[in-house]
Amino acid sequence: MYGNKFNNRSGRSRNSSRFGGRDFRGGRNQGGSRFSRGGGYRTIKTFDPSAIINDLGSASLNDEVKAPVQEQIITNTFNDFQISDAIKRNIAAKGYKTPTPIQDQAIEPILNGRDLIGIANTGTGKTAAFLIPLIDKVFKNRREKVLIVAPTRELAAQIRDEFFIFTKGLGIYSALCIGGTNMNRQRSDLRRNPNFVIGTPGRLEDHIRSKFLNLSDFGSVVLDEADHMVDIGFIQNVKFIISLLLKNRQSLFFSATINGKVREILKDFVNNPVTVSVKSGDTAQSVKQEILKVNGASKIEELHKLLVKEEFDKVLIFGRTKHGVQKIAEDLVKRGFRADAIHGNKRQNQRLKTLDNFKRNNIQILIATDVASRGLDIPNVSHVINYDLPESYEAYIHRIGRTGRADKKGVALTFIE
C-alpha cells in the first residue's frame, strides 16, 4: 500500500456509511472549510473511497477486483443491422468489429424509429449507439434533422469528432454549438441548415433566443449524459429546449442514472420508449482501485515517484481547483514530464488542443479538474490518479471511468490520509 496525507486548515465532520447490501456509497463524506470571497467560510465536501476499495478486496495493484461480472451476450454484428453500406464501410474503417452491449441492443430499435432510454456505465459505446442509426436515417432522407444535447463542451466536441468518422464521404453536415468558441462561426454553420446540430444546453438556448436555431423541423433529438446535465444545473435549459420540440419526434435519452430530477425531464421527453440497460454496477470490472498514503510527505514528490515507473504509460490526474491543477502541471513540466492541464480558466480551443495532444500521446500526463471526468473517451489511459479527493461518490465513479475502457485494464489510485 502507498500512502498520503491531506492537511485541512479546519476541523472535519465525518459520517461513515457502509458498502455492499447497505449503502453502496461507502467511505467518508468530509467537510472542510475554506474562506470565501464573501467574507465567510464555505464547506468543501470530499468523498473518501477507502471503504469501497477495502470491500472490493483490492489490497495491492496485482489483485483483481473481486466484484461479480455480469456477462453480456452480443447477438448482432454491424453487418446484421439494416444500415447503408457506406456507413458500414466507415464503421469498419474505425476498427469496430463487434458491437458493444449498448450498441447491440439500441441500434435496431432506433433504426425502427422507437424512442429509447439507454442506461449504461461510462465508456460503453453510447455515442456510436445513437450516431450510427441516426446518420443512416439522415443518409436515406436528407430532409431529416437531428439535435444532440450534451452537458459539456468537451463531450459535445467528442460527439462531433465521432460524427465525422461515421459520415466520411457521405455529404452530411453538422454544426457544433458550444460556449468558449466563436459565436459568429456557429451562426454561419447554422445558416447552412446542417442535418446535425450538436451542442450544450446554454449555447443552444442562446442560438434559439437569437433566432438562429429553430427546433420546429428537428425530427430526432438526443439527450446524452442527462443525469450530468441535471447535476450541473442545466435542468431549466433542457426543459426549455424540450418545450420547443415537435410532438411527433424520435427521442433518445442516455443516462448513467435515473433519479428524481432526471425523471422530470424524462416524463415530457419520451413516448412509449424501449428501455435498454446494460449497467451491471457502478464501477467498471476492468478498473483496479487502490489507496495511496504518503504519511505527511510531499504529495508532488510521491506523485513523481509513481510517474517515473514504466507502467505509468498514459496518466490522467484529477485535482479539485483550476489553480491547483495548473500548478501540478507546471511542477511536472519542470521535472521533465510531458504534461499539460485543462480547466475552466483556459480558452476552449486550448482545452481541445490539450485533449487532442493527450489522445495522440504527444503528452504523457493530463492534469484536469472534473471537466474531464464525464463522458470523454480517451483511449488507452493506463492510470487515473485522484491527487485531490473527489467531491462525491458520483464524481469518483466518473473519474475512474476514464481508464479501463474498451475491454482494457486500468488502475485508479487515490491519495488520502
Secondary structure by P-SEA (a helix, b strand, c coil): cccbbbbbcbbbbbbbbcccccccccccbbbbbbbccccbbbbbbbbbaaaaaaaacccccccccbbbbbbbbbccccccccccaaaaaaaaaaccccccccccccaaaaaabbbbbbbbccccccccccaaaaaaaaaacccbbbbbbbccaaaaaaaaaaaaaaaccccbbbbbbbccccaaaaaaaaaacccbbbbcaaaaaaaaaacccccccccbbbbcaaaaaaaacaaaaaaaaaaacccbbbbbbbcccccaaaaaaaaacccbbbbbbcccccccccccccccccccccaaaaaaaaaacccccbbbbbbccaaaaaaaaaaaaaaccccccccccccaaaaaaaaaaaaaccccbbbbccccccccccccccccccccccccaaaaaaaacccccccccbbbbbbcc
